[in-house]
Amino acid sequence: MNLRLLAAFALTLAAAPALALEAAVGKIDITPDLKSEPVWMAGFGSRGRRPTGIHDRLHARLLVLREGPTTVALAGLDLLGFYIEDSADMRSQWGAGQNRHLFVHATHQHSGPDTLGLWGPMPGVSGKNRRYEDRIKRSIVAELKSLEARLVPVRTLGAHGVLNPRGLCRDSRDPQVIDPNLGVLRFEDERHKAVATIVNWSCHPEVLGRENRMLTADFPGPLCDAVERATGGGCLFLNGMIGGLLTPDVTAETFDEAARVGRTVADAALALKARAGGNGLAYHWVNVRVPVENSRYLLFLPALTGGHRIFNAAGQAVDARWAWLISLRHALFGLPEAKRPWVETEVGVLDIGPARILGLPGEAFPELAIGGYDGRYAFGLPVLSTAGPHRDLAAAPKGPYLRELVKAPVPLLVGLANDELGYFVPNYDFRIRPSKTMLPRLPGHYEETNSVGPTATKLLAEAAADLLRKTPRP
């Protein structure tokens, strides 16, 4: 080869885009063994259900990314929720640190084992099987370590669109605001073969209702299966802003309907034209302490100590014995505001190529993310129904809303990220029964009884907005 051709070849190599990002994807079975690991099913009401069998397997879908000194792992779990201390436990086992981060997400499906301790044989009695949880955490960590040895260079492509929710997801609480945003992040190797796909959409995975006794991943299972069959790579489903309450729009609570919803969302995600764009891998987070205002949570405060660090109003960490005393005092005499406990959680921002992912530790109402009080996200329905309780939309929060602050080509908003604190209800519409049990629930205000409290919504929304504004994209 002459010197001129050699020089031209060298310039071509220099101009070629480097695949600086590396990725590896894996999937492990986290279905409990019903004989050796008896569980109670989570979701619906205040008592658990004993499963009678397994319809489809539950999985932890894992993605490890590395760029330079930074490693970020994502874990998508077919579970109703995972507490912040469980995420911290896995981070510790994996060896997370300054440049090593673990982003844990639960799809929030309602036909899996109780991993929060809220659905046992009777109200107030935990349904957790700690041996099962310890096993799956060890298995997830072992697979993450294995994936780090199998990283391959990838390029990142992203796409963002909207999916008409009619026939897929509906809003069961006024105002009618349905988040239609559909986001996709795809990783391809040097041969343009799919390594992994992330799909972000918003809806409760509860096609199978309270009468179901079979373990199932609900619609996220068929969704991921369809994407994996079509691409040949792995798939993680990251659920979005599902409070409000966004629930499946189905004709029956059947496995066929769960498969229909999952496949329809998968087809829409695959149809989006993903484009390359953006560089960098980074994770930023902030710890946020919020007061426990929910009277029912205070009555069963010890259940929270298994998943959260508890603090008094002065900011001092307290142990589980103190939690029992607080619950007893609240049950007997009530608890003044100055004596309320606080819990610590996390808000995170994950940048991957063209995408910016905002992770919130619970079930945020979609109107906190996109507004929609003017009816633009009602999809043909009236914003307020004539039969529902009065809601003063004039007092609703004004923008900019969270999605507007996620300034990236592919904005992804993810709920149940690293923790589960229940619903984040907009303050203007927070209404409860002034009793210790908060029962009977006020019509149209179910979510408040499963929310840590209105102050948490304000503090977490402010923390998220502040983190988005102050954190530059790579």
C-alpha positions as a printed Julia matrix, in Angstrom:
474×3 Matrix{Float64}:
   0.0     0.0    0.0
   1.51    3.4   -0.98
   1.86    6.23   1.52
  -1.04    8.2    0.02
  -3.47    5.27   0.37
  -2.18    4.53   3.86
  -2.76    8.12   4.91
  -6.28    8.08   3.45
  -7.05    4.82   5.28
  -5.81    6.31   8.55
  -8.01    9.39   8.07
 -11.02    7.14   7.41
 -10.44    5.28  10.65
 -10.06    8.54  12.56
 -13.33    9.85  11.14
 -15.3     6.7   11.94
 -17.48    7.1   15.04
 -16.04    5.24  18.0
 -18.28    2.82  19.87
 -17.27    4.08  23.3
 -20.3     2.62  25.06
 -20.35   -1.08  25.96
 -23.38   -3.14  26.93
 -24.48   -6.61  28.0
 -28.0    -7.86  28.62
 -29.32  -10.78  30.67
 -32.5   -12.27  32.07
 -32.96  -14.48  35.12
 -35.99  -16.28  36.49
 -37.24  -14.85  39.8
 -40.44  -16.9   40.07
 -40.89  -18.21  43.63
 -40.97  -21.95  44.2
 -44.45  -22.27  45.66
 -43.49  -25.39  47.61
 -40.28  -24.23  49.26
 -40.94  -20.46  49.05
 -44.62  -19.89  49.89
 -45.7   -16.34  49.11
 -48.7   -14.05  49.31
 -49.69  -12.14  46.19
 -49.39   -8.35  46.27
 -51.89   -5.76  45.13
 -55.61   -5.12  45.66
 -57.03   -4.43  49.1
 -55.21   -4.93  52.39
 -54.95   -8.74  52.44
 -52.83  -11.02  50.33
 -53.95  -13.91  48.12
 -52.42  -17.37  48.15
 -51.34  -18.27  44.59
 -52.66  -21.54  43.25
 -50.14  -21.85  40.43
 -47.9   -20.16  37.89
 -49.24  -18.94  34.56
 -45.98  -17.44  33.27
 -42.54  -16.96  34.75
 -41.4   -13.78  36.48
 -38.05  -12.32  35.45
 -35.38   -9.82  36.34
 -34.26   -8.26  33.07
 -30.79   -6.76  33.39
 -28.7    -4.37  31.35
 -25.13   -3.35  32.18
 -23.61   -0.32  30.46
 -20.05    0.95  30.64
 -18.43    4.03  29.17
 -14.92    4.91  30.29
 -14.79    4.8   34.1
 -18.6     4.84  34.48
 -20.68    1.68  34.83
 -24.47    1.75  35.16
 -26.66   -1.33  35.59
 -30.43   -1.34  35.11
 -32.62   -4.02  36.67
 -36.25   -4.36  35.57
 -38.15   -6.64  37.95
 -41.53   -8.35  37.43
 -42.6    -7.29  40.93
 -45.07   -4.83  42.43
 -42.32   -2.86  44.13
 -38.92   -2.88  45.77
 -37.96   -0.67  48.7
 -34.96    1.67  48.75
 -33.14   -0.48  51.33
 -33.54   -3.53  49.07
 -32.02   -1.52  46.22
 -29.23   -0.39  48.56
 -28.61   -4.01  49.6
 -28.16   -5.07  45.97
 -25.95   -2.05  45.31
 -23.73   -3.04  48.22
 -23.5    -6.68  47.09
 -22.7    -5.62  43.53
 -20.09   -3.09  44.61
 -21.76    0.15  43.56
 -19.79    3.28  44.29
 -18.71    6.63  42.88
 -18.56    5.43  39.27
 -20.75    2.32  39.6
 -24.5     2.79  39.79
 -27.51    0.47  39.97
 -30.94    1.66  38.8
 -33.68   -0.7   40.06
 -37.2    -0.62  38.65
 -40.28   -2.71  39.47
 -42.92   -2.97  36.74
 -45.62   -2.8   39.47
 -47.49   -5.87  38.25
 -50.27   -6.96  40.63
 -50.03  -10.75  40.36
 -46.64  -11.42  41.88
 -45.27  -12.01  45.38
 -45.58   -9.42  48.14
 -42.12   -7.82  48.35
 -43.32   -4.8   50.36
 -44.8    -6.52  53.4
 -48.29   -5.08  52.89
 -50.31   -8.09  51.7
 -50.13  -10.91  54.23
 -52.79  -13.22  55.67
 -54.51  -10.31  57.4
 -54.26   -6.5   57.37
 -51.09   -5.29  59.05
 -49.32   -8.65  58.78
 -46.44   -8.84  56.32
 -46.64  -11.2   53.37
 -42.89  -11.11  52.71
 -40.85  -14.27  52.31
 -37.38  -13.01  53.18
 -35.68  -16.2   52.09
 -37.17  -15.75  48.62
 -36.15  -12.08  48.47
 -32.61  -12.82  49.62
 -32.33  -15.5   46.94
 -33.45  -13.3   44.07
 -31.22  -10.43  45.19
 -28.2   -12.73  45.26
 -29.13  -14.12  41.84
 -29.52  -10.63  40.35
 -26.16   -9.5   41.72
 -24.43  -12.67  40.45
 -25.84  -12.1   36.96
 -24.79   -8.43  36.98
 -21.24   -9.48  37.79
 -21.35  -12.07  35.02
 -22.59   -9.5   32.51
 -19.65   -7.21  33.23
 -17.39   -9.85  31.72
 -19.53  -10.01  28.54
 -19.7    -6.35  27.54
 -19.54   -5.54  23.82
 -19.25   -2.17  22.02
 -22.64   -0.72  21.09
 -24.19    2.35  19.6
 -27.35    3.85  21.06
 -30.46    4.77  19.1
 -33.55    6.39  20.5
 -37.1     7.23  19.51
 -40.0     9.04  21.11
 -43.63    9.15  20.08
 -47.19    8.93  21.35
 -49.52    5.97  21.52
 -53.27    6.5   21.52
 -54.38    4.88  24.8
 -57.9     3.95  23.73
 -58.3     0.21  24.2
 -55.03    0.03  26.14
 -55.12    2.34  29.14
 -57.7     4.57  30.78
 -57.8     7.04  33.67
 -60.06    5.93  36.51
 -59.83    9.22  38.42
 -60.67   12.76  37.34
 -59.25   14.83  35.83
 -58.85   12.68  32.72
 -55.13   12.86  32.01
 -53.46    9.9   30.29
 -49.76   10.04  29.51
 -49.51    8.76  25.9
 -45.73    9.08  25.64
 -43.89    6.06  24.32
 -40.11    5.99  24.47
 -37.61    3.52  23.06
 -33.88    3.18  23.56
 -32.06    0.57  21.47
 -28.52   -0.74  21.7
 -26.87   -2.29  18.64
 -23.49   -3.98  18.26
 -20.95   -3.32  15.5
 -22.92   -5.52  13.08
 -26.12   -3.53  13.78
 -27.57   -6.49  15.66
 -29.84   -5.62  18.59
 -28.32   -6.18  22.0
 -31.1    -4.67  24.11
 -34.2    -2.48  23.9
 -35.72   -0.29  26.62
 -39.43    0.52  26.32
 -41.05    3.23  28.47
 -44.85    3.6   28.66
 -47.37    4.32  31.44
 -50.09    2.0   32.74
 -50.79   -0.17  35.78
 -50.03   -3.85  35.0
 -53.29   -5.09  36.49
 -55.15   -6.64  33.57
 -55.49   -9.67  35.83
 -57.61   -8.43  38.7
 -58.11   -9.28  42.33
 -59.77  -12.61  41.55
 -56.65  -13.96  39.85
 -54.64  -16.53  41.83
 -52.01  -17.38  39.21
 -48.57  -15.77  39.27
 -48.0   -13.74  36.11
 -45.97  -10.79  34.87
 -49.19   -9.32  33.39
 -48.81   -7.3   30.17
 -45.07   -6.4   30.62
 -44.27  -10.09  30.13
 -45.83  -10.42  26.64
 -44.53   -6.94  25.79
 -40.9    -7.89  26.47
 -41.33  -11.32  24.89
 -42.61   -9.72  21.66
 -39.72   -7.25  21.48
 -37.17  -10.0   22.17
 -38.63  -12.22  19.43
 -38.64   -9.39  16.92
 -35.16   -8.04  17.62
 -33.21  -11.03  18.89
 -31.93   -8.94  21.81
 -33.08   -8.42  25.38
 -35.86   -6.08  26.51
 -36.51   -4.01  29.64
 -39.91   -2.42  30.24
 -39.76    0.7   32.4
 -43.18    1.79  33.58
 -43.94    5.49  33.74
 -46.33    7.91  35.44
 -49.12    5.53  36.42
 -50.86    7.3   39.29
 -54.15    8.99  38.73
 -55.06    6.04  38.29
 -53.97    4.72  34.91
 -55.41    1.23  34.56
 -55.76   -1.13  31.58
 -58.61   -0.44  29.16
 -59.65   -4.06  28.57
 -62.83   -5.99  27.88
 -62.08   -8.72  30.45
 -59.53   -9.58  33.13
 -57.96  -12.39  31.14
 -54.5   -13.55  30.1
 -55.52  -13.06  26.47
 -56.23   -9.4   27.16
 -52.91   -9.01  29.0
 -51.16  -10.47  25.95
 -53.1    -8.14  23.62
 -52.06   -5.02  25.56
 -48.46   -6.15  25.78
 -48.16   -7.05  22.11
 -49.87   -3.82  20.99
 -47.45   -1.65  22.96
 -44.52   -3.75  21.71
 -45.64   -3.34  18.09
 -45.94    0.43  18.54
 -42.49    0.6   20.14
 -40.93   -1.44  17.33
 -42.59    0.78  14.73
 -40.91    3.93  16.06
 -37.97    4.96  13.88
 -34.99    4.98  16.23
 -32.13    7.31  15.38
 -28.65    7.66  16.75
 -27.9    10.82  18.64
 -26.27   12.03  21.81
 -23.37   10.68  23.75
 -22.45    9.97  27.31
 -23.4     7.83  30.26
 -24.02    9.4   33.67
 -26.16    8.96  36.76
 -26.97   11.73  39.2
 -29.21   11.43  42.22
 -30.31   13.2   45.35
 -31.51   11.71  48.63
 -34.81   13.2   49.78
 -36.42   12.91  53.21
 -40.19   13.13  53.36
 -42.6    13.06  56.34
 -44.93   10.12  56.88
 -48.31   11.87  57.06
 -50.54    8.94  56.09
 -52.32    7.81  59.26
 -52.55    4.21  58.05
 -48.8     4.15  57.39
 -48.25    5.46  60.92
 -50.4     2.68  62.37
 -48.22    0.12  60.57
 -44.96    2.08  60.68
 -42.83   -1.01  61.53
 -43.66   -2.35  58.05
 -41.78    0.62  56.56
 -38.68    0.02  58.68
 -37.92   -3.12  56.67
 -37.42   -1.01  53.58
 -36.55    2.5   54.7
 -34.37    4.39  57.09
 -36.56    6.18  59.62
 -35.71    9.61  61.06
 -37.3    11.83  63.67
 -38.21   15.45  62.97
 -34.73   16.54  64.08
 -33.15   14.42  61.38
 -31.79   11.74  63.71
 -31.95    8.11  62.57
 -34.07    5.89  64.81
 -34.36    2.12  65.16
 -37.27   -0.26  64.71
 -38.18   -0.21  68.41
 -38.91    3.5   68.16
 -41.2     2.79  65.2
 -43.28    0.42  67.33
 -43.62    3.11  70.01
 -44.66    5.7   67.45
 -47.33    3.38  66.05
 -48.67    2.63  69.52
 -48.75    6.3   70.47
 -50.53    7.18  67.25
 -53.1     4.39  67.74
 -53.86    5.45  71.33
 -53.53    9.22  71.32
 -52.77   10.45  67.84
 -49.51   11.97  66.72
 -48.77   15.71  66.57
 -47.1    16.99  63.43
 -43.81   17.68  65.24
 -43.53   14.01  66.21
 -44.12   12.53  62.77
 -41.37   10.28  61.45
 -39.57   10.86  58.15
 -38.25    8.38  55.6
 -35.4     8.75  53.16
 -35.75    7.97  49.47
 -34.06    8.9   46.18
 -34.71   10.8   42.96
 -32.36   10.03  40.07
 -31.47   11.22  36.57
 -29.85    8.73  34.21
 -28.35    9.91  30.9
 -27.76    7.32  28.18
 -26.89    8.66  24.74
 -29.95   10.49  23.35
 -32.1     9.64  26.38
 -32.53   11.26  29.75
 -34.36    9.11  32.3
 -36.0    10.71  35.33
 -36.57    8.12  38.07
 -39.19    8.8   40.76
 -39.68    6.52  43.8
 -43.38    5.78  43.45
 -46.55    6.24  41.41
 -46.63    9.85  40.23
 -49.84   11.24  38.78
 -49.41   11.89  35.03
 -50.57   15.5   35.44
 -47.43   16.18  37.48
 -45.44   15.15  34.41
 -47.47   16.57  31.52
 -50.21   18.86  32.89
 -53.26   18.2   30.74
 -55.82   20.07  32.83
 -57.01   21.7   29.61
 -58.15   18.36  28.17
 -55.34   17.79  25.66
 -54.64   14.36  27.16
 -58.26   13.3   27.78
 -58.54   11.55  24.37
 -62.14   12.4   23.66
 -63.44   12.18  27.23
 -64.57   15.14  29.33
 -61.81   16.35  31.65
 -64.23   16.14  34.58
 -67.16   13.73  34.72
 -70.51   14.99  35.94
 -70.83   12.09  38.39
 -67.45   12.57  40.08
 -66.58   14.7   43.12
 -65.84   18.38  42.55
 -62.26   19.22  41.63
 -61.03   22.79  41.42
 -58.81   22.74  38.35
 -58.15   26.46  38.79
 -56.01   25.49  41.78
 -54.1    22.84  39.84
 -50.33   23.33  39.52
 -49.05   25.35  36.58
 -46.12   24.37  34.37
 -43.41   23.84  33.55
 -44.18   20.19  34.21
 -41.57   17.5   34.7
 -41.51   16.22  31.13
 -40.78   19.75  29.9
 -37.71   19.79  32.13
 -36.34   16.51  30.77
 -34.56   18.23  27.91
 -33.37   15.39  25.7
 -34.26   13.92  22.3
 -35.69   10.89  24.1
 -37.25   11.92  27.44
 -38.17    8.93  29.6
 -40.08    9.31  32.88
 -39.92    6.24  35.1
 -41.87    5.5   38.27
 -41.09    2.96  41.01
 -37.41    3.72  40.52
 -35.29    2.31  43.37
 -38.2     2.6   45.83
 -41.99    2.5   46.27
 -43.67    5.15  48.43
 -47.13    4.84  46.89
 -49.04    7.53  45.02
 -47.82   11.1   44.53
 -51.11   12.99  44.56
 -51.11   16.67  43.45
 -51.63   18.77  46.55
 -54.64   20.71  45.27
 -56.64   17.48  45.03
 -55.48   15.65  48.15
 -58.57   14.76  50.23
 -58.81   12.26  53.1
 -61.22   11.18  55.8
 -60.02   12.74  59.11
 -59.81    9.45  60.98
 -56.91    7.23  62.0
 -57.87    4.54  59.5
 -58.81    7.13  56.82
 -61.88    4.98  56.23
 -64.36    4.95  54.66
 -62.46    6.43  51.74
 -63.85    9.61  50.23
 -65.43    8.85  46.83
 -62.93    9.4   44.04
 -59.98    9.7   46.42
 -58.67    6.15  46.8
 -55.03    7.02  46.04
 -54.59    9.24  49.11
 -54.91    6.23  51.43
 -51.94    4.66  49.65
 -49.78    7.77  49.59
 -47.09    8.71  52.1
 -48.67   12.17  52.2
 -49.13   15.47  50.33
 -45.87   17.01  51.55
 -43.91   14.17  49.95
 -45.43   14.99  46.55
 -44.28   18.6   46.84
 -40.78   17.75  48.1
 -40.15   15.03  45.5
 -41.45   17.12  42.58
 -39.25   20.01  43.68
 -36.23   17.74  44.09
 -36.77   16.25  40.62
 -37.15   19.68  38.99
 -34.07   21.0   40.77
 -31.98   17.96  39.81
 -33.05   18.23  36.15
 -32.21   21.94  36.02
 -28.84   21.65  37.75
 -27.55   18.48  36.09
 -26.05   19.05  32.63
 -26.33   16.28  30.07
 -23.0    14.64  29.12
